[in-house]
Amino acid sequence: MGSFPPVPPPHGPESYRGGPGSAPEYLPPDAGFIPPPSEQQPVRRQRPLWAVSPATYILVGINCLVFIAMVAHHVSPFSPTSDQLLFWGADNASAVLNYGEWWRIVTAMFVHVGIIHLATNMWCLWNLGLLAEPLMGSTGLLAAYILTGAAGNLLSTFFNWWHYSVPANPAGIVYGPVGAGASGAVFGLAGVLIVLLKSPRLPIPQFELRKLRKSVIYFAAINLLIGAATMAPGIGIHIDNMAHLGGFSCGLLFAVPLVPRLGSPRQLFATRLRMGVAMIVGVLVLFGFYLAQLPG
């Protein structure tokens, strides 16, 4: 029998690499080619977490700085007095309605009654903020914090006026507790998330969204129940559940016209965000005007 010359590897668009007993492997002509630095794709550096969610860190930072300033001015870090809290901007129905100190509706959400109160609120704000900020942007998160926190403080002011008013008092003074803390705004963010995490636009698996949404719902429900329990007579713990309820309700309402920033056209999101802000501002102004007409 004659012998045949070995078959050369194919030439052209592909080259052959292999050996005895190995399956043929065809590689593209540029295999192993390293482009010059000018043609290489730049490697993306992962952004730090604070740069992804700056508004969350700003809000946590402001709350912590206010507390540090209070302690530096000899306010007890564990049990500040009502007068000390009022000096730093806490809410009080009498101060707002009788003396016109409406700025307390906003400042109270940055004042805390001791380091435990601060730590628990900041932990919740940090977790919910990191989840909410990618969905509504930094501007949206700041707006939600301020507006829902203000809604909670307004509802708390109204409840305290109604609960502690003394009609027989000729001076018409409204008595009531001092309210402070970011929890109304935290519940507002929970309300926003419950609505936004329902959106089909989000590029996230639905089972993950359901798990996240259930977690937020459980958080809100359990804490609202705990707050309601502390309103019973004889309970030593005082939780401003009206602020929680007001913030949560406002968060749900604020999120109704929104679409999540992820998965939505930028212009559509911006338009819906303006609608939500305008709607809540209108509601708060009307409610504030109603409170201003209450007999003081």
N, C-alpha and C positions, 0 to 999 in steps of 0.2 A: 504494500500500500504506500502511496506517496504521502509525503508530509506537506502540510499547508503552512504558509507563513503566519506568524501571530497576527491577530487582528489588532490594529492600532486603536488607541482610544479615540472616541469621536472628537472631531474638531468643530468649532463653530461657536454657537451661543453657550454651550455647556462643556465642562471638562469632566473626565471620569477619575474617581479616586477609589481604590479598592485593592484587594489582594486575593490570594488563593483562598477559596472557601468563604469569602465575604460577599455580602450582597452589594450590588453596585450602588454607588451613591453619587448623584449628579449635583454639582454645585454651580451656582451662578458665576459668571466670569469675574464679578467683583468681590467674591468671597475672600475674606481676610484682608480686604483693602481698607485702610484707615484714612479717611479724608483729612486734608490739612486742617489746622485749627480754625481757619477762617470759614470753613464749610461745615464744621461740626455744630450740632444742635446744642444750644446752651442748656445746661442742667438747671432745672428749676429748684431753687432752695425753698424748703418748707417754711411758710410764714409762722412766726411765733403765735401762740394762742391769743395773746393780748391784741395783736394786730388784726386777727380775724374777727374778734368781738370787742372792739375798743370801748363801746358804750357801756357794756357790762362792767368792765374794769374801772371805768370812770365813775360810775354810780357807786360801786363798792368802795372805791377810793374816797369819794366825797363823804360817804357815811362814816368811814373809819377816821378821816381827818377831823370831822366835826366832833366825834367822840374823844379823840386825842386832845383836841382843843378844850373840851369841857373838863377833862381830867387835869390838864395843865393849869386850869383856872380853879382848881381845888374842888371840883365836883366829884362826889364819891363814884368810883368805877363800879360799885356793886348796888348801892341803894341811894340814888340821888333823890333829893326832896322835890316836892311839887313846885316850889318856888324856883329852884334851880332849873328844872325842866322848862318852866314858863319863860325864864330869862333867856334860854337858848332857843326858844321858838316853838315849844310844844303847843298842841291844840287845847282849847278850852271853850266851851259854849258861851260862857259869860264874857270872856275876853273878846271873842269874835262878834257876838251879837250885841252886847252892851257897849263895848268900847271900840267897835269897828276895826279890830285887828285881823283883817281878812288874810293878811300875808301868812298867818299861822297855818292856813289850810295847805300851803305848800311847804313851809319850813318844817312842819312837824314830821314829815316823812323822812327827814334826815337826822332826827334826834332820837336817841335810844335810852331806855331805862336800865342802864347797867350793861356790863360786858357780856353777860349771858344772853340778854335780849339782842344785843348787836350781833353776836356770833351766830345765833340761830337764824336771824333774818338775813345776814350776809351769805350764809351757806345756801339758803333757799334762793336768794337773788342770783347768786353766782351760777347755780345749776340751771335754773329756769332761764336766766339771761343767755347763757351759752347755747341753749337749745332754741331760744326765740330769735336771737339776733340774726342768724343766717336766714331766717324765714321772713323777717320784716325790716332788715337793715338797721343800721345804727340810729338813724333819725327816727325810724318807727319805734325802736325800743325806748329811746329817750322820751318820745311823745307818750307812749303807753305808760311808762313809769309815772310821769308827772300827772297825766290826766286821770288815770285810774286811782293813783294815790290821793289826788284831790277829791275825787268822787267819794272815796272811802271816808275821808275826813269830813266832808260836807254831810254825809249821812250820819256819821257819828255825832257831829254837832247838833243836827236836828233831833236825834234820839235823846241826847243828853238834855237838850232844852225841854223836850216833852216830858222826860222822866223825872227831872230834878227841879222843874219850875215850881214856884210857890205862889199861886195866884193871890193869896191873902197878904203877901208881903207888899206894903205900900211902896217900897223902893223898886219893886218889879225886878229884883235881881234873879238871875238864872244861875243856879248852882250846878256843879257837875264835876266829874273827875278830869284829870289832865291826861290827854292822849298823845302818844308819840310812837314813832317807829315806821319802818318801811313795809310792814306786813300788808297794809292795804294795797300798795303797789305790787307787792309780790303776788297776792291773790289776783290782781288785775292781769299780770303776765300769765298766770295759770289759765284764766278765762280766755285770753287771746290764743294761747296754744291749743286749747281744746277745740276751738273753731278751725284754726289754720291747719292742724294736723289731720283734719278730715278732708283736706283738699286733694282731688285726684291729680292735680298738676305736679305734685312733688315727685321728683325722680328718685324715690325711695321705695323699696318693696313694701307692699301693703301690710304684710304681717308685722314688719318692724314699726310702721306707723301706728298700727293698732296697739302694740305693746306700749309705745311711748304715750299714746293718748290715754290709755287706761291708767298708766302710772300717774299722769297729771290729774286725772279725774279722782283717783283714790286720794292723792295728796290734798286736793281741795275739799273733798267730802269729809275726810277724817278730821282735818283741822277745823272746818266749820262746825262739826259736831262737838269737838273739844271746846271750842269757843262758846257754843251755845250752853254746854254743861256748866261752864264757869259763871254764867249769868244767874244761876240759881242762888237764892239767899243763903248766906252762911259759908260760901266758898271763899277761901282766902286768896285764890288766884284771880287776878283781874285781867281778862283778855277783851280787847275792844272788838267784839264780833261784828258790830255794825260797820266798822271800818273794813273788815274782811269782806263782809257781804256787799258793801257798796263798791269796793274795788273789783271784786269778782264779777259782779253784774255789769259794771262799766266795761271790763275787759271783754266780756262776751259781746256786748253791743258794739264796741270799737272794732272788733274783728269781723263783724258781719259784712261790711262792704269790701274788706281787704281780700287780696289774693296773695299767696306767698311769693316772696321775691324770687325764690328758687323755682324755676320752671315757668315763669311768667315773663312776658315782654316788659322791658324796663318802664316804658311809658305807661302801660296799663297799671303796673304796680304803683307808680308815682301818683297817678290820678286817683286810684282807689285809696291810697294813704291820705291824700288831701281830703277826700270825702269823709273818711273816718275821723280825722282830726277835727274838721269843721263841724261834723255832727255832734261829737262829744263836747266840744267847746260850747256849742249852742245849748246843749242840755245842761251843762254845768252853770252857764250864765243864768239860765232861766231858774234853775233850782236855787242858786245863790240869791237871785233877786227875790224869790219867794221867802227864803230865810230872812232876808233883810227886812221884810215886812212883818215878821213875827213880833208880837208885843214883848218888849224888853223890860 
